[in-house]
Amino acid sequence: MAIEGNVVESRQVAAGIPQRSLVTLILFTIYTSGFLNWVEERVCGIEGLIFVENVGLMATGSDVSQVGRKLESCPSEIIDWRE
């Protein structure tokens, strides 16, 4: 690293964010919002919900089998998003 022409050796720094801190929740929400938009755009009738540190998917339909088919299509979309 160089600051104003002075070279300083790099050092390892142990850092992290404590679980359940406000920063963790904000980062989780930012990260998962893209994921939820991805799934909502690809599976009609699916709505993504964020609950503190969890993600939920809600489906609407005219009967149970239709809702089930929509929810069953979500895992393949999630895998596509991850890749």
Buried (B, 14 or more C-beta within 10 A) or exposed (E): EEEEEEEEEEEEEEEEEEEEEEEBEEEBBEEBEEBBEBBBEBBEBBEBEBEEEEBEBEBEBEEEEEBEEBBEBBEEBBEEBEE
